[in-house]
Every structure is written in structure tokens, then in C-alpha cells.
Amino acid sequence: MHEWNDFFVATAGAAAALTGLIFVGISVNLSRILSYQTLPVRASLSLILLVSILLFSLLLLIPKESTTTIGYFVTLLGLIVWIVISRSDIKVYRQTDIKYKRLFLFNLLLDQLAILPYIVGGLSFLFVGEVGFCWISVAFLISFIKAVSDAWVLLIEILR
């Protein structure tokens, strides 16, 4: 477990920095973001993904926790984040113009791929052991990809 410490320190720092970038993107382009029906929720989903990375990283940096305790916390937090993200995605899907629904399904898929590994990781901690760390790292990777993609939209694409 100790060998994962540097990884979680790095991901916590990266998540905090990217969260700041999303906040800057939102504040700089707030009027434009608010003019689109679905972009405020997309911005919030990006923040949720990044704050999740930060929370999971900090949780996994707590010293001397058993894999069982970690498993319960990761599974519970993963389920909460999954419910919040899924409800938001469904709301946005319903509001999305029909010509953009297919594109939004890709965003929805990325959100699910970013969150579900947390739940699988938590269950892995409970029933298999330290293999849960691998699932958490997959969740982090996909969450970073999705959040950077959303940051690009909020900072650059919105100005086109």
C-alpha cells in the first residue's frame, strides 16, 4: 500500500490544479456558459470528477488504514458520486437538442467510465485486496481525460 503514496500525492495536486483551472474557465466565460442550457451542468460535472479525485486521493493517503476500511469508504463515496453524476447526465440528456444527443452520449459514457471503476475498486478492496488500487488509478485517468476535455470546451471552444 505504501508504494501508492506518491501516486496519490501527485493526483491530489493535479486534481487541485485542474479544479482551479475549471473555476477560472467558468469565471472568465460565465456569461457565455450560462447562455447554453447544458454547459453549466457540464462544468459542474467536471468539478465533481476533479474533486472526487482529490477526495479519493486524500482518503487513500490516510496512514495505516486496512483494505477493508478503504473498501467501505471507496465503495460508499463511489456510489454517491455515481448517483450525482448519473442524475445530472440524465437531466442534461433530456435537455439536449436532438442534433447533439449523440455527441452527449459520448460525454455520458466518459462520465460512467470515470466513475464506475471507483465502485469496482471499492468492492475489490473488500473482496480481493489491493487490486482495488489499479481500479482507482483507471478512474483517475479517465476522470482527468474528461475534465481536461471539459476545461478545453469551457476555456477555448466556447469562444469560437
Secondary structure as the mmCIF struct_conf table of DSSP 4:
data_model
#
loop_
_struct_conf.conf_type_id
_struct_conf.id
_struct_conf.beg_label_comp_id
_struct_conf.beg_label_asym_id
_struct_conf.beg_label_seq_id
_struct_conf.end_label_comp_id
_struct_conf.end_label_asym_id
_struct_conf.end_label_seq_id
HELX_RH_3T_P HELX_RH_3T_P1 HIS A 2 TRP A 4
HELX_RH_AL_P HELX_RH_AL_P1 ASN A 5 VAL A 28
TURN_TY1_P TURN_TY1_P1 ASN A 29 ASN A 29
HELX_RH_AL_P HELX_RH_AL_P2 LEU A 30 SER A 35
BEND BEND1 TYR A 36 THR A 38
HELX_RH_AL_P HELX_RH_AL_P3 LEU A 39 LEU A 60
TURN_TY1_P TURN_TY1_P2 LEU A 61 LEU A 61
BEND BEND2 ILE A 62 ILE A 62
TURN_TY1_P TURN_TY1_P3 PRO A 63 LYS A 64
HELX_RH_AL_P HELX_RH_AL_P4 THR A 67 GLN A 95
BEND BEND3 THR A 96 THR A 96
HELX_RH_3T_P HELX_RH_3T_P2 ILE A 98 TYR A 100
HELX_RH_AL_P HELX_RH_AL_P5 LYS A 101 PHE A 127
TURN_TY1_P TURN_TY1_P4 VAL A 128 VAL A 128
TURN_TY1_P TURN_TY1_P5 GLU A 130 VAL A 131
HELX_RH_AL_P HELX_RH_AL_P6 GLY A 132 LEU A 155
TURN_TY1_P TURN_TY1_P6 ILE A 156 ILE A 156
HELX_RH_3T_P HELX_RH_3T_P3 GLU A 157 LEU A 159
#
